[in-house]
């Protein structure tokens, strides 16, 4: 019988275990970073750190917002032909600048905002809708009083403001606010088309342009959500890295302090200090010699003798009677305490008679 040869792999080879390690990639997952903060009991510290970051963002937003408003006014004064109607622009933009800066200034009171975190959300929502309201009010005024179908001026700016600068801790809350603002602008455009009798609006801002605006708002909101997710991931990752660095620094200092106390308890400080410096120099020299050896340079042999001459030294021998009996009858904790009290009396006697032990 003839058997057909197939290139089909065996079952075990097709479903063998994946050898790739995704540990490093998992460190950048937002869910993992949040769980890590909760595991280390750092969520409250992270919220305070996040509040300081939002305040720093507002210090950038304030001059940027002022530059945008003042720039629009300067452009209008320079290039607008009918300057008599420009006073209403100055009124609407001035009210926008005044109200937004007044509302967002509340967030600079860090102690108050940290106790009432809802203040950040409320001021952010009011500031965003203040810009939207005066933008739409300005266009509505010119449409009904002068018959000018104007386009919106701050729709993209409001979305940038929501996702990049406003202190809204929740990504979902920022997305909902930006989506509602986009829907308000779309409803504003549809309203003018529905109540347009002379087809002025349709010729400038018809349904084809509105459909483009809808997709534009959709894409901008998706980009803003992605920006907030990546920003939160970066901030949490840097916060955890900084926490780990500080902890390791504290552990190292504590270990060095314990080492110094242990050496000082055995030797006098004026004797222990040069010995510690010598050991430190030896470690540094060993690292330098290793680098030179890796480059092909032969190592230098060096002998060191830690011998010092001290006159007027008395050698005192002390023996504990029935020490074996103590080790069999006392617990480890009590035995260590007894020996500590016993040898501590030598230190008390040395300080009393003003001698060095």
C-alpha positions in Angstrom: 0.0 0.0 0.0 1.1 3.5 -0.7 1.0 6.1 2.0 0.9 9.9 1.3 3.6 11.9 3.1 2.3 14.9 5.0 4.1 17.9 6.4 1.8 18.1 9.4 3.6 18.4 12.7 2.9 16.2 15.7 0.5 17.4 18.3 3.1 18.0 21.0 5.3 20.1 18.7 2.4 22.2 17.5 1.3 23.1 21.1 4.6 23.2 22.8 5.2 25.6 25.7 6.0 29.2 24.8 9.5 30.2 26.0 9.1 33.9 25.7 9.2 35.9 28.9 6.7 38.8 29.2 7.7 39.9 32.7 9.2 43.2 31.5 6.2 43.9 29.3 3.8 43.3 32.3 5.6 46.0 34.3 4.0 48.5 31.9 0.4 47.3 32.3 -1.8 49.8 34.1 -3.6 47.1 36.0 -0.3 45.7 37.3 0.9 49.1 38.4 -2.4 49.8 40.2 -2.2 46.4 42.0 1.4 47.1 42.9 0.5 50.5 44.5 -2.3 48.8 46.5 0.0 46.0 47.5 2.6 48.5 48.9 0.0 50.7 50.5 1.0 53.6 48.3 -2.4 54.6 46.8 -2.8 57.6 49.2 0.7 58.7 48.6 0.2 58.3 44.8 -2.9 60.5 45.0 -1.0 63.3 46.7 1.8 63.0 44.2 -0.8 63.1 41.4 -2.3 66.2 42.9 1.0 68.0 42.9 1.5 67.0 39.2 -1.9 68.4 38.3 -1.0 71.7 40.0 2.2 71.8 38.0 0.2 71.2 34.8 -2.0 74.1 35.7 1.0 76.4 36.0 1.7 75.5 32.4 -2.0 75.9 31.4 -2.5 79.4 32.8 0.1 81.2 30.6 -0.9 79.1 27.6 -4.5 79.9 28.0 -3.7 83.6 28.4 -1.5 83.6 25.3 -4.3 81.9 23.2 -7.0 84.5 24.3 -4.7 87.5 23.9 -3.4 86.1 20.5 -7.0 85.8 19.2 -7.8 89.4 20.3 -4.6 90.8 18.7 -5.3 88.9 15.4 -8.9 90.2 15.4 -7.8 93.8 16.1 -5.2 93.6 13.3 -7.1 91.9 10.5 -10.8 92.5 11.2 -12.4 95.1 8.9 -15.5 95.9 11.0 -13.9 96.9 14.3 -17.1 98.2 15.6 -18.5 94.7 16.3 -15.2 93.5 17.8 -16.3 94.7 21.2 -18.5 91.7 21.7 -15.6 89.4 20.9 -13.6 91.2 23.6 -16.5 90.7 26.0 -16.9 87.0 25.4 -13.2 86.2 25.4 -12.6 88.4 28.5 -15.4 86.6 30.4 -14.0 83.2 29.3 -10.5 84.2 30.6 -11.8 85.6 33.8 -14.1 82.8 34.8 -11.7 79.9 33.8 -8.7 81.4 35.6 -10.9 82.1 38.7 -12.3 78.6 38.8 -9.0 76.8 38.2 -7.2 79.0 40.8 -9.0 77.1 43.5 -6.9 74.0 42.8 -3.7 75.8 43.9 -4.9 75.4 47.5 -3.4 72.0 47.9 -4.4 71.3 51.5 -8.1 72.2 50.7 -8.2 70.2 47.5 -6.5 67.2 49.1 -9.3 67.1 51.7 -12.1 67.7 49.1 -11.0 66.0 45.9 -14.4 66.6 44.2 -13.4 70.2 43.9 -11.0 69.3 41.1 -13.7 67.6 39.1 -16.3 70.3 39.6 -13.9 73.2 38.7 -12.8 71.2 35.6 -16.3 70.6 34.4 -17.3 74.2 35.0 -14.2 75.5 33.3 -14.7 73.3 30.2 -18.4 74.2 29.8 -17.6 77.9 30.4 -15.3 77.9 27.4 -18.0 76.0 25.4 -20.8 78.3 26.5 -19.1 81.6 25.6 -17.8 80.1 22.3 -21.3 79.1 21.2 -22.8 82.3 22.6 -20.4 84.4 20.6 -21.3 82.5 17.3 -25.0 82.6 18.1 -24.9 86.4 18.8 -23.3 87.1 15.4 -25.7 84.7 13.6 -28.9 86.2 14.9 -27.8 89.9 14.9 -25.6 90.1 11.8 -26.5 86.9 9.9 -22.9 85.5 10.0 -22.7 81.7 10.2 -19.4 81.4 12.1 -17.5 78.2 12.9 -16.5 77.3 16.5 -13.2 78.7 17.8 -12.4 76.6 20.8 -13.7 73.1 20.2 -10.3 71.5 19.7 -8.8 73.7 22.4 -11.3 72.5 24.9 -10.6 68.8 24.1 -6.9 69.4 24.5 -7.5 71.3 27.8 -9.6 68.4 29.2 -7.2 65.6 28.3 -3.9 67.4 29.0 -4.4 70.0 31.7 -7.6 69.8 33.7 -7.2 68.0 37.1 -9.6 65.1 36.5 -8.1 62.0 38.2 -10.3 59.5 36.5 -9.6 58.7 32.8 -13.2 57.7 32.4 -14.4 61.0 33.8 -12.2 62.9 31.4 -13.4 60.8 28.5 -17.1 61.4 29.5 -16.5 65.2 29.8 -14.8 65.4 26.4 -17.4 63.3 24.7 -20.2 65.4 26.1 -18.4 68.6 24.9 -18.1 67.0 21.4 -21.8 66.1 21.4 -22.7 69.7 22.4 -20.8 71.1 19.4 -22.4 68.6 17.1 -25.9 69.4 18.4 -25.0 73.1 18.0 -24.2 72.6 14.3 -27.3 70.5 13.7 -29.5 73.1 15.4 -28.3 75.8 13.0 -28.9 73.6 10.0 -32.4 72.6 11.2 -33.5 76.3 11.8 -31.7 77.7 8.7 -34.3 79.2 6.4 -32.0 81.0 3.9 -29.6 78.1 3.4 -26.7 80.2 4.6 -25.4 77.6 7.1 -25.8 74.7 4.7 -23.5 76.3 2.1 -20.8 76.8 4.7 -21.4 74.1 7.3 -23.5 71.4 5.7 -24.1 67.8 6.6 -20.9 66.7 4.8 -18.8 69.0 6.9 -20.6 67.9 10.1 -19.9 64.3 9.3 -16.2 65.1 9.0 -16.4 67.0 12.3 -18.0 63.9 14.0 -15.2 61.7 12.9 -12.7 64.3 13.8 -14.1 64.5 17.4 -14.2 60.7 17.6 -10.5 60.4 16.6 -9.5 63.2 18.8 -11.2 61.7 21.8 -9.6 58.3 21.1 -6.2 60.0 20.9 -6.9 61.8 24.2 -7.9 58.6 26.0 -4.7 56.9 24.8 -2.7 59.9 26.0 -4.3 59.8 29.5 -3.7 56.0 29.7 0.0 56.3 28.7 0.5 59.3 31.0 -1.0 57.5 34.0 1.2 54.5 33.2 4.3 56.6 33.0 3.5 58.5 36.2 2.7 55.3 38.2 5.9 53.6 36.9 8.1 56.5 37.8 6.4 56.8 41.2 7.1 53.1 42.0 10.7 53.4 40.7 11.3 56.4 42.9 9.8 54.6 45.9 12.0 51.6 45.4 15.1 53.8 45.1 14.3 55.7 48.3 13.6 52.4 50.1 16.9 50.9 48.9 18.7 54.1 50.0 17.2 53.9 53.5 18.1 50.2 53.8 21.7 50.9 52.7 22.1 53.7 55.2 20.6 51.6 58.0 23.0 48.7 57.2 25.9 51.1 57.2 24.8 52.6 60.5 24.5 49.1 62.0 27.9 48.1 60.7 29.5 51.3 62.2 27.8 50.6 65.6 29.0 47.0 65.5 32.6 48.0 64.8 32.5 50.9 67.4 31.2 48.4 70.0 34.3 46.2 69.5 37.0 48.8 68.9 37.4 52.5 70.0 36.3 55.0 67.4 39.8 56.4 66.8 41.0 52.9 66.0 38.0 51.7 64.1 37.9 54.7 61.8 41.2 54.2 60.0 40.5 50.5 59.8 37.1 51.2 58.1 38.8 53.7 55.7 41.4 51.1 54.9 38.8 48.5 54.1 36.9 51.0 52.0 40.1 51.8 50.0 40.8 48.2 49.6 37.4 47.5 48.1 37.8 50.5 45.7 41.3 49.4 44.8 40.1 45.8 44.1 37.4 47.2 41.7 40.1 49.2 39.9 42.4 46.3 39.7 39.6 44.1 38.3 39.0 46.7 35.5 42.7 46.8 34.8 43.0 43.0 34.7 40.0 42.8 32.3 41.9 45.2 30.0 45.0 42.8 30.1 47.1 44.6 32.7 48.6 42.3 35.3 47.6 42.7 38.9 49.9 44.1 41.5 50.5 42.1 44.7 50.2 44.1 47.9 50.5 43.1 51.5 48.7 44.8 54.3 49.2 44.2 58.0 46.6 45.7 60.4 49.0 46.0 63.3 49.3 49.1 65.5 51.3 49.8 68.6 49.5 51.2 71.6 51.3 51.8 74.9 49.6 51.6 78.3 47.2 48.8 77.4 46.0 46.3 79.9 44.6 43.0 78.8 41.7 41.8 80.9 40.4 38.3 80.8 36.9 37.4 81.9 35.4 34.0 82.2 31.8 33.0 82.8 31.5 30.2 85.3 28.9 27.5 84.5 28.3 28.9 81.0 27.4 25.5 79.7 24.7 25.2 82.4 23.3 28.6 81.3 23.0 27.6 77.7 21.1 24.4 78.7 18.7 26.1 81.1 18.0 29.5 79.6 16.2 30.3 76.3 18.1 32.0 73.5 16.5 35.4 74.0 17.1 35.4 77.8 20.7 34.1 77.3 21.5 37.0 74.9 19.9 39.5 77.3 22.0 38.2 80.2 25.2 38.3 78.2 24.4 41.8 77.0 23.8 43.0 80.5 27.0 41.3 81.6 29.3 42.8 78.9 27.5 46.1 79.2 28.9 46.5 82.7 32.4 46.7 81.2 31.2 49.8 79.2 29.7 51.3 82.3 32.9 50.8 84.3 35.0 52.1 81.4 33.0 55.3 81.2 33.0 55.7 85.0 36.8 55.5 85.3 37.3 57.4 82.1 39.2 54.7 80.2 38.7 53.1 76.9 37.6 49.6 76.5 
